[in-house]
């Protein structure tokens, strides 16, 4: 057992070294783009890459794409092999034109990689793994390289002709070779190819038409004329697929063939370091060693790596590889690590015991490592939280702390089926705690200090409030880098979801009026009835949750701020949502309680008009609030009101319009307090309910007087 334990320990040490190995990744640098890992010397930006190996991550596609250089070349990286100094890419086809154009002109084009021109770029075509390819009928394609004196040198070329049936002048596409095998060659009938000597990072291409026999016309060609450089073997697969389908008489299938996308072609590039080219094209490069004689001059930085000469026709240089028995990244200090070697064992049973013991030890180490990381995050986040809460609420860390294990069980390890929604900043999951509480768990995607600060701020505020119209905080988890918030689960979406539906009828006017009252109560509570006044700073319809009874639950306190009792305003970095944001606060940075009043006024206008404040623009270029006020002053507010509000509302609609206009006044001192707004709304709601209980005659008489008072 002692020997077995020793053997396991040796094996585990090797495993730990392998796990700890950088494996080609430079610390503190971005290493991922979509599903691809980016190893050094490649990297994002000059500080994370070797000169010439900069890459860009294009996020405009559903799956991000890794591009060479600054992305302007359009060359997409699909795989990087450090040990072979090879990168697999996708490149656009060179020429894709119609025959009519070539009858009149000789078509010129070019092909190149980042750093093209004169051989000074790090990437070159692999002459062993790529082919020069032309497709079409009766065409000649030539590939040229530029000499240092500016003249051109013909490198290679090929010609493609098409066999024609003399009876009906149709092109013969025979997918069978002489032996009866299906096509496997691109050998001249509609497609030709030739080898490419490794010489330059860029080439010039000439494509011209070869005159066919007189009176011969090609009918229904399969594809446009196409010239490209592609990975060897790729054209055979594409060509055979097309030929197998040309025999299908179905016009729909043939039309699909004519629009076959061959715009992106796989190509293999190599990167010999410190590469040189011969003085005269057409001669092989010298075979002298290109490895730097002094170690500091070499890009092979690992002590366990060596330099390997790469001498090929028309190009020579060197690459770095880990020494025998090691693997990893030779371009990084300590990048090469020891491989796990097999251990001699006396019997299969001993080997099995060793393997099982190893698995147990590995799991134990991983568990300890995970526990240590969680403890570090907990200590870090709890320290910030306690500093924010000071001493009056210090028991938050014991009373409301929820473990990560508990949340993983509650969400089935944050399974995708438990997602409730989210945006660019994070995702919200539905979970069931061991206490059987149904909760919503807010998990951030972005690891930046601002996210952590907003989390701490939200916990600090929600732990001190208790109101039926404010979402309840069950607790928080501090064991992740960006902590998690656990709220009561609100099942019925947001006010935005219920209001902005495509149907003609959404929330009833009665519900809209009640919702405004409940929001004003929540804000009045925050401004006036907590120990230190709180400004929400982001009042908008997406932050108003609604339960199954359409009861308001105000949420998202990440941007909220305390206002010291002896101050009426504080100076802060402007934060909020365009369309709802107080213009005075936006211009001065001075935050007051009236900033929430302005946002609430915009929300009232949104409920009255069913228009979206973020995107609304009038024909004169006004935002929603300004356009609303101008129409109200003109007596033309009916133009903007939601028709449903006009149908279901009475005189109280006018009162709400006037109140909204007061809330969005430009000067903060001209706006009412949220407490005044709350009292006014409650009075309007009570009058509405009282009026609905009257008889028809009394309602007519009272309604006339009420309307007159409202307009006055």
C-alpha positions in Angstrom: 0.0 0.0 0.0 2.9 2.3 0.7 4.3 1.7 -2.8 0.8 2.1 -4.3 0.3 5.4 -2.5 3.7 6.6 -3.6 2.9 5.6 -7.2 -0.4 7.5 -7.0 1.4 10.5 -5.5 3.9 10.5 -8.4 1.1 10.2 -10.9 -0.9 12.9 -9.1 2.1 15.3 -9.2 2.3 14.8 -12.9 -1.4 15.4 -13.2 -1.2 18.5 -11.2 1.6 19.8 -13.4 -0.4 19.0 -16.5 -3.5 20.8 -15.1 -1.5 23.8 -14.0 0.3 24.1 -17.3 -0.6 27.3 -19.2 -1.3 25.2 -22.4 -0.6 28.0 -24.7 -2.5 30.7 -22.8 -0.9 34.1 -21.7 -2.1 35.2 -18.3 -4.4 38.2 -18.1 -5.2 38.1 -21.8 -8.4 37.2 -23.6 -8.0 33.6 -24.8 -11.4 32.7 -26.2 -13.4 33.6 -29.4 -16.5 31.6 -29.7 -15.5 28.0 -29.4 -11.8 28.6 -30.3 -9.0 28.9 -27.8 -6.3 31.4 -28.9 -2.8 30.4 -27.9 0.2 32.7 -27.8 2.0 33.9 -30.0 -1.5 34.7 -31.3 -3.5 37.1 -29.2 -5.8 40.2 -29.1 -3.8 43.4 -29.2 0.0 44.0 -29.2 0.4 43.3 -25.5 -1.1 39.8 -25.8 0.5 38.7 -29.1 3.8 38.5 -30.9 4.3 41.1 -33.7 2.3 40.1 -36.7 0.1 37.6 -34.8 -2.6 39.9 -33.7 -6.2 38.5 -34.2 -9.7 40.0 -33.9 -12.9 38.4 -32.6 -15.9 39.3 -34.8 -19.1 39.2 -32.7 -21.5 40.2 -35.5 -22.3 36.5 -36.1 -24.4 34.1 -34.0 -21.1 32.2 -33.3 -18.2 34.7 -32.9 -15.5 34.3 -35.6 -11.7 34.6 -35.1 -10.1 36.8 -37.9 -6.4 37.3 -38.7 -5.0 40.8 -38.1 -7.5 43.6 -37.6 -10.2 41.7 -39.4 -10.1 43.8 -42.6 -8.7 40.9 -44.6 -11.8 38.8 -43.9 -9.6 35.7 -43.3 -11.3 33.5 -40.7 -9.2 31.2 -38.4 -10.7 27.7 -37.8 -7.8 25.9 -36.1 -4.3 26.6 -34.8 -1.6 23.9 -34.5 1.3 25.3 -32.5 3.5 22.2 -32.8 3.3 22.2 -36.6 3.3 26.0 -37.0 0.1 25.8 -39.1 -3.1 27.7 -39.0 -6.3 26.6 -40.8 -8.3 29.5 -42.2 -11.3 30.3 -44.5 -10.7 32.7 -47.3 -12.9 34.3 -49.9 -12.8 33.0 -53.5 -10.8 35.1 -55.9 -13.0 35.5 -58.9 -16.7 34.7 -59.4 -17.9 36.2 -62.7 -20.0 35.4 -65.7 -18.7 34.3 -69.0 -20.0 37.4 -70.8 -17.5 39.6 -68.9 -14.5 37.4 -69.9 -15.4 37.6 -73.6 -14.5 41.3 -73.5 -11.7 41.5 -70.9 -9.0 39.6 -69.2 -9.9 39.6 -65.5 -7.3 40.5 -62.9 -7.5 39.9 -59.2 -5.3 39.2 -56.2 -5.0 37.0 -53.1 -3.2 37.8 -49.9 -2.8 37.5 -46.1 -2.2 40.1 -43.4 1.3 41.5 -43.9 1.1 40.8 -47.7 3.7 42.3 -49.9 7.4 41.6 -50.2 7.3 38.6 -47.9 7.3 40.6 -44.7 4.1 39.0 -43.2 4.3 36.0 -40.9 1.8 33.9 -42.8 2.4 32.1 -46.1 0.6 29.5 -48.2 1.6 25.9 -47.5 2.6 24.7 -50.9 2.1 21.0 -49.8 -1.4 21.5 -48.5 -3.0 23.9 -51.0 -4.0 24.0 -54.6 -4.6 26.6 -57.3 -8.1 25.8 -58.7 -10.2 27.1 -61.6 -13.7 26.1 -62.4 -15.7 26.8 -65.6 -15.8 26.1 -69.3 -13.0 27.1 -71.7 -11.0 29.3 -69.3 -7.3 29.7 -68.6 -6.2 30.8 -65.1 -2.6 31.9 -64.3 -1.0 32.7 -60.9 1.8 35.3 -60.7 4.1 36.5 -58.0 5.7 40.0 -57.9 9.5 40.3 -58.1 11.4 42.8 -56.0 11.9 44.9 -59.1 8.1 45.1 -59.7 7.9 42.7 -62.6 5.7 39.6 -62.5 6.8 36.0 -62.4 4.4 33.2 -63.6 4.2 30.7 -60.8 1.6 28.2 -62.1 -1.6 27.9 -64.0 -4.2 25.5 -65.5 -6.9 25.4 -68.2 -10.4 24.0 -67.9 -12.5 22.8 -70.8 -15.9 21.3 -71.1 -16.9 18.2 -73.1 -19.9 18.9 -75.4 -22.6 16.6 -76.8 -22.4 17.4 -80.6 -26.1 16.6 -81.1 -27.6 19.1 -78.7 -24.6 21.3 -77.7 -25.1 20.5 -74.0 -22.2 20.2 -71.6 -21.4 16.6 -70.6 -20.9 16.3 -66.9 -19.9 12.6 -66.3 -19.5 11.7 -62.7 -17.9 8.4 -63.6 -14.3 7.9 -64.5 -13.0 5.3 -67.1 -13.0 2.5 -64.5 -16.6 3.2 -63.5 -15.7 4.9 -60.2 -17.5 8.0 -59.1 -15.5 11.3 -59.7 -12.5 11.8 -57.6 -10.4 14.2 -59.7 -10.6 17.9 -60.7 -8.7 17.1 -63.9 -9.7 19.5 -66.7 -13.4 18.9 -67.6 -15.0 21.9 -66.0 -12.4 22.0 -63.2 -8.6 22.1 -63.1 -6.0 22.5 -60.4 -2.2 22.8 -59.9 0.3 23.0 -57.1 1.4 26.3 -55.6 5.1 26.8 -54.9 5.6 28.5 -51.5 6.8 31.9 -52.3 4.8 34.9 -51.3 2.1 36.1 -49.0 0.2 37.6 -52.0 -0.4 36.6 -55.6 -1.9 38.1 -58.7 -4.4 36.1 -60.8 -5.3 36.5 -64.5 -8.4 34.7 -65.9 -9.2 34.8 -69.6 -11.6 33.1 -71.9 -10.4 30.5 -74.4 -12.4 30.6 -77.6 -14.5 27.4 -78.2 -15.1 25.8 -81.6 -17.3 27.7 -84.0 -21.0 27.3 -83.7 -20.6 25.5 -80.3 -22.7 27.1 -77.5 -22.7 25.9 -73.9 -26.2 25.2 -72.6 -27.2 25.5 -69.0 -23.8 25.6 -67.3 -23.6 24.3 -63.7 -21.7 27.2 -62.2 -20.2 30.6 -62.8 -16.5 30.8 -63.6 -14.6 30.6 -60.4 -10.9 30.8 -59.4 -9.6 30.2 -55.9 -6.9 28.9 -53.7 -8.0 26.0 -51.5 -6.9 23.2 -49.2 -5.8 20.1 -51.0 -8.7 17.6 -51.2 -11.4 20.2 -50.6 -12.1 20.8 -54.4 -12.6 17.0 -54.9 -15.3 16.9 -52.3 -17.1 20.0 -53.6 -16.6 19.0 -57.3 -18.0 15.5 -56.8 -21.0 16.7 -54.9 -21.9 19.0 -57.8 -21.3 16.3 -60.4 -23.4 13.8 -58.6 -26.3 16.3 -58.6 -26.0 17.5 -62.2 -27.6 14.3 -63.5 -30.8 15.2 -61.6 -33.2 16.6 -64.2 -35.1 18.5 -61.6 -34.9 22.2 -62.4 -35.2 23.2 -58.7 -32.1 21.1 -57.9 -30.1 22.6 -60.8 -31.1 26.1 -59.8 -29.8 25.4 -56.3 -26.5 24.2 -57.8 -26.1 27.4 -59.7 -26.3 29.4 -56.5 -24.0 27.0 -54.5 -22.0 29.2 -52.1 -18.3 28.7 -52.7 -17.4 32.1 -51.4 -15.4 30.8 -48.3 -12.8 28.2 -49.0 -10.5 26.4 -46.5 -6.8 27.2 -46.8 -3.7 26.1 -44.9 -1.1 28.8 -43.8 2.3 28.3 -42.2 4.3 30.8 -40.2 8.1 30.2 -40.3 9.7 32.7 -37.9 12.4 35.0 -39.2 11.6 33.7 -42.7 13.7 34.6 -45.7 13.2 34.3 -49.5 15.8 33.8 -52.2 17.3 36.7 -54.1 15.8 35.5 -57.4 12.4 33.8 -57.7 12.5 30.3 -59.0 15.5 29.3 -56.9 15.2 27.4 -53.6 16.0 29.2 -50.4 19.3 28.4 -48.8 19.4 25.7 -46.2 21.4 27.6 -43.6 20.0 27.4 -40.1 17.5 30.2 -39.3 17.5 29.5 -35.5 18.9 32.4 -33.6 22.3 31.6 -32.1 21.6 33.6 -28.9 18.7 32.3 -26.8 17.3 35.8 -25.8 16.9 36.5 -29.6 14.7 33.5 -30.1 10.9 33.4 -29.7 11.3 29.9 -28.2 11.0 31.0 -24.5 10.4 27.8 -22.7 13.6 26.2 -21.2 12.2 22.8 -22.3 11.7 23.8 -25.9 14.0 23.8 -29.0 14.2 25.6 -32.3 13.4 23.7 -35.5 14.5 24.8 -38.9 11.8 25.0 -41.6 13.5 24.9 -45.0 11.1 24.5 -47.9 11.2 25.5 -51.5 11.2 29.3 -51.8 11.0 29.9 -48.1 13.0 29.1 -44.9 12.7 30.0 -41.3 12.2 28.3 -37.9 9.5 27.2 -35.5 9.5 26.2 -31.8 8.6 22.9 -30.3 8.6 21.4 -26.8 11.3 18.8 -26.2 10.6 15.1 -26.4 8.6 14.0 -23.4 7.0 17.5 -22.9 4.0 19.3 -24.4 2.4 22.7 -24.1 3.5 26.1 -25.6 7.1 26.6 -26.4 6.6 30.3 -27.0 5.9 31.0 -23.3 8.2 30.8 -20.3 7.4 27.5 -18.5 5.0 26.8 -21.4 6.3 23.2 -21.9 5.3 20.7 -19.2 6.0 17.1 -18.5 3.7 14.5 -20.1 2.0 11.8 -18.0 4.0 8.6 -18.4 2.8 5.1 -17.8 3.8 3.3 -14.6 4.8 -0.4 -14.6 2.4 -2.5 -12.7 2.6 -6.2 -11.8 -1.0 -7.1 -12.6 -4.3 -5.8 -14.1 -5.8 -5.7 -10.6 -3.0 -3.5 -9.3 -3.4 -1.2 -12.3 -7.2 -1.0 -11.7 -6.6 -0.1 -8.0 -4.1 2.5 -9.1 -6.5 4.0 -11.6 -9.4 4.1 -9.0 -7.1 5.6 -6.4 -6.0 8.2 -8.9 -9.6 9.2 -9.7 -10.4 9.5 -6.0 -7.4 11.7 -5.4 -8.1 13.9 -8.4 -11.7 14.4 -7.3 -10.5 15.3 -3.8 -8.1 17.8 -5.1 -10.7 19.4 -7.4 -13.1 19.6 -4.5 -10.5 21.3 -2.3 -9.6 23.7 -5.1 -13.3 24.6 -5.7 -13.9 25.1 -1.9 -10.8 27.3 -1.7 -12.0 29.5 -4.6 -15.4 29.8 -3.1 -14.0 30.8 0.3 -11.8 33.4 -1.4 -14.8 35.0 -3.2 -16.9 34.8 0.0 -14.4 36.6 2.1 -13.8 39.2 -0.6 -17.5 39.9 -1.3 -18.6 39.7 2.4 -15.9 42.3 3.3 -17.3 44.8 0.7 -20.9 44.0 1.8 -20.2 44.6 5.5 -18.3 47.8 4.7 -21.4 49.1 2.8 -23.9 48.0 5.5 -21.7 49.4 8.3 -22.8 48.0 11.6 -26.6 48.4 11.8 -27.3 45.5 9.5 -24.2 43.4 10.0 -26.2 40.2 10.5 -27.0 40.2 6.8 -24.1 37.9 6.3 -25.6 35.3 8.6 -29.3 35.9 8.1 -29.5 36.1 4.3 -26.5 34.2 3.0 -27.3 31.3 0.6 -24.7 28.8 -0.4 -23.8 28.1 -4.1 -24.5 24.4 -3.5 -28.1 25.3 -2.5 -28.6 27.4 -5.7 -27.1 24.8 -7.9 -29.6 22.2 -6.5 -32.4 24.8 -6.8 -31.7 25.4 -10.6 -30.5 21.9 -11.6 -27.0 23.3 -11.9 -28.3 26.4 -13.7 -29.8 24.4 -16.4 -30.9 26.3 -19.6 -34.5 25.1 -19.2 -34.6 27.1 -15.9 -33.8 30.4 -17.6 -36.5 33.1 -17.2 -34.8 35.7 -19.5 -31.9 38.1 -19.4 -29.8 40.4 -21.5 -26.2 41.2 -22.3 -25.3 41.6 -18.6 -26.7 38.4 -17.2 -29.4 35.7 -16.9 -32.3 35.2 -14.5 -33.1 31.6 -13.4 -36.1 30.1 -11.7 -35.3 27.9 -8.7 -36.9 26.1 -5.7 -35.0 26.4 -2.5 -34.9 23.6 0.1 -37.3 25.8 2.1 -39.7 25.3 -0.9 -39.7 29.0 -1.7 -39.9 29.6 -5.4 -37.2 32.2 -6.3 -35.7 34.1 -9.2 -31.8 34.0 -9.2 -30.0 36.9 -10.9 -26.6 35.7 -12.3 -24.3 38.1 -14.0 -22.3 37.2 -17.2 -19.8 40.0 -16.9 -16.9 40.0 -14.4 -16.2 43.7 -13.9 -16.0 45.7 -10.7 -19.1 47.8 -11.7 -21.2 44.6 -11.7 -20.0 43.7 -8.2 -20.5 47.3 -6.9 -24.1 47.2 -8.2 -24.8 43.9 -6.6 -23.4 45.1 -3.2 -25.5 48.3 -3.6 -28.7 46.3 -4.4 -28.2 44.0 -1.4 -27.5 46.9 0.9 -30.7 48.7 -0.2 -33.2 45.8 -0.4 -32.1 44.3 2.9 -33.4 47.5 4.6 -36.7 47.9 2.8 -40.0 46.1 3.4 -43.0 47.2 1.3 -45.7 45.2 -0.5 -44.9 47.0 -3.8 -41.2 46.4 -3.7 -39.7 43.0 -4.7 -38.5 41.0 -1.7 -34.9 39.9 -1.4 -34.6 36.4 0.0 -30.8 36.4 0.2 -27.6 36.4 -1.8 -24.7 34.1 -2.6 -21.2 35.4 -2.1 -19.2 32.3 -3.3 -18.9 33.4 -7.0 -16.7 36.1 -8.5 -19.8 38.2 -9.3 -22.3 37.4 -6.4 -25.8 36.1 -7.0 -29.1 37.8 -5.9 -32.1 35.6 -4.9 -35.5 37.3 -5.1 -39.1 36.3 -4.6 -40.4 34.8 -7.9 -42.8 37.1 -9.6 -44.7 35.0 -12.1 -46.5 37.5 -14.4 -43.7 39.4 -16.3 -43.2 43.1 -16.4 -45.4 46.2 -16.9 -43.7 46.6 -20.3 -44.7 43.1 -21.4 -48.4 43.7 -20.5 -48.6 47.2 -21.9 -46.8 46.9 -25.2 -48.7 44.1 -26.9 -49.6 44.0 -30.6 -53.3 43.6 -29.8 -55.5 46.6 -29.8 -56.4 46.0 -26.2 -53.8 45.6 -23.4 -54.0 46.6 -19.8 -57.4 48.1 -18.8 -57.5 51.8 -17.8 -58.6 50.8 -14.4 -55.5 48.5 -13.9 -53.3 51.2 -15.3 -54.6 53.8 -12.8 -54.2 51.3 -9.9 -50.6 50.4 -11.0 -49.6 54.1 -11.0 -50.9 54.5 -7.5 -48.9 51.4 -6.3 -45.7 52.6 -8.0 -46.1 56.1 -6.4 -46.6 54.4 -3.0 -43.3 52.4 -3.4 -41.4 55.5 -4.4 -42.9 57.6 -1.6 -41.8 54.9 0.8 -38.2 55.0 -0.5 -38.0 58.8 -0.5 -39.7 59.4 2.9 -40.2 56.4 5.1 -36.8 54.6 5.4 -34.0 55.6 7.7 -32.0 57.1 4.9 -33.9 58.3 1.7 -33.3 56.1 -1.4 -33.4 57.3 -5.0 -34.2 54.4 -7.4 -32.6 56.2 -10.4 -34.0 53.8 -13.1 -37.8 53.9 -13.0 -39.1 52.4 -16.2 -41.8 49.9 -17.3 -39.3 46.9 -17.7 -38.4 47.3 -14.0 -42.0 47.1 -12.8 -42.8 43.4 -12.1 -46.4 42.3 -11.9 -47.7 39.2 -10.0 -50.7 37.0 -10.9 -53.0 39.8 -9.5 -51.2 42.5 -11.5 -49.9 43.9 -8.2 -46.8 46.1 -8.6 -43.3 44.8 -7.5 -40.7 47.5 -8.1 -37.3 45.9 -8.9 -33.7 46.4 -10.0 -32.0 48.6 -7.4 -28.5 48.2 -8.8 -28.3 51.9 -9.8 -30.1 53.2 -6.6 -28.4 55.7 -4.3 -28.8 56.9 -0.7 -29.4 60.6 0.0 -28.0 61.7 3.3 -30.7 63.3 5.5 -29.0 66.6 5.7 -28.6 66.9 1.9 -31.2 67.5 -0.9 -28.9 66.4 -3.7 -25.7 64.5 -4.4 -23.3 64.7 -7.4 -22.9 61.3 -9.2 -22.0 59.8 -12.5 -25.1 60.0 -14.7 -26.9 56.6 -14.8 -30.4 55.7 -16.1 -32.3 54.9 -19.3 -32.6 57.2 -22.2 -36.2 58.4 -22.6 -36.9 58.2 -18.9 -33.7 60.1 -17.7 -34.2 63.5 -16.0 -32.6 66.0 -18.4 -31.5 68.3 -15.5 -29.7 65.4 -13.8 -28.3 64.4 -17.2 -26.8 67.9 -17.8 -25.5 68.6 -14.3 -24.9 65.2 -12.6 -26.8 66.5 -9.6 -29.2 63.7 -8.4 -32.3 64.6 -6.4 -35.5 62.9 -5.4 -37.2 64.9 -8.3 -35.1 62.8 -10.7 -37.3 59.8 -9.8 -40.4 62.1 -10.2 -39.4 62.9 -13.7 -39.0 59.2 -14.6 -42.3 58.5 -13.0 -43.9 61.2 -15.1 -42.6 59.6 -18.3 -44.0 56.3 -17.0 -47.4 58.0 -16.6 -47.2 59.2 -20.2 -46.2 55.7 -21.4 -49.4 54.3 -19.7 -51.5 57.1 -21.2 -50.2 56.7 -24.8 -48.9 53.1 -25.0 -45.8 54.6 -26.7 -42.2 53.4 -25.9 -40.2 56.3 -24.4 -36.8 54.8 -25.4 -37.5 54.7 -29.1 -40.2 57.3 -29.6 -39.5 60.3 -31.9 -42.2 62.7 -33.3 -42.1 64.0 -36.9 -40.4 67.1 -35.5 -37.8 65.0 -33.7 -39.2 65.4 -30.1 -39.0 62.7 -27.5 -42.2 61.3 -26.0 -42.3 63.6 -22.9 -41.7 66.8 -24.9 -44.2 65.9 -27.6 -46.8 65.0 -25.0 -46.5 68.3 -23.2 -46.6 70.4 -26.4 -49.8 68.6 -27.6 -51.4 69.0 -24.1 -50.8 72.8 -24.3 -52.3 72.9 -27.8 -55.4 71.0 -26.6 -54.6 68.2 -29.1 -53.6 65.5 -26.6 -56.2 63.1 -28.1 -53.8 62.6 -31.1 -51.3 60.9 -28.8 -53.6 59.1 -26.3 -54.0 55.3 -26.5 -57.5 54.8 -28.0 -58.2 52.3 -25.3 -57.6 55.0 -22.6 -59.9 57.4 -24.5 -62.7 54.8 -24.5 -62.4 53.5 -21.0 -61.4 56.7 -19.1 -63.5 59.6 -18.1 -62.5 63.0 -16.7 -59.7 61.5 -14.6 -57.7 61.0 -17.8 -57.3 64.8 -18.1 -56.2 65.0 -14.5 -53.5 62.3 -15.0 -52.3 64.1 -18.2 -51.9 67.3 -16.2 -50.1 65.5 -13.4 -47.8 63.8 -15.8 -47.0 67.2 -17.4 -46.1 68.6 -14.0 -43.8 65.7 -13.2 -41.7 66.2 -16.4 -41.2 69.9 -16.0 -37.6 70.8 -17.0 -36.7 72.5 -13.7 -36.6 70.0 -10.8 -38.0 72.6 -8.3 -41.1 73.0 -10.4 -42.0 69.3 -10.1 -44.2 68.0 -7.2 -42.7 65.6 -4.7 -43.5 62.0 -5.1 -45.5 62.1 -1.9 -47.7 64.9 -3.5 -48.0 62.7 -6.6 -49.1 59.7 -4.5 -51.8 61.7 -2.7 -53.1 63.2 -6.0 -53.3 59.8 -7.6 -55.1 58.2 -4.7 -57.6 61.0 -4.7 -58.2 60.5 -8.5 -58.6 56.8 -8.0 -61.0 57.3 -5.1 -63.1 59.7 -7.2 -63.1 57.3 -10.1 -64.4 54.5 -7.9 -67.0 56.8 -6.3 -68.1 58.0 -9.7 -68.5 54.4 -11.0 -70.9 53.6 -8.1 -73.3 56.5 -8.8 -76.7 56.3 -10.5 -76.8 57.4 -14.2 -78.5 60.8 -13.4 -76.1 61.6 -10.5 -73.2 60.5 -12.6 -74.1 62.8 -15.4 -74.5 65.8 -13.1 -71.4 65.1 -11.0 -69.4 64.2 -14.1 -70.1 67.6 -15.8 -69.0 69.4 -12.6 -66.0 67.1 -12.2 -64.9 67.6 -15.8 -65.1 71.4 -15.4 -63.0 71.3 -12.3 -60.4 69.1 -13.9 -59.9 71.4 -16.9 -59.8 74.4 -14.6 
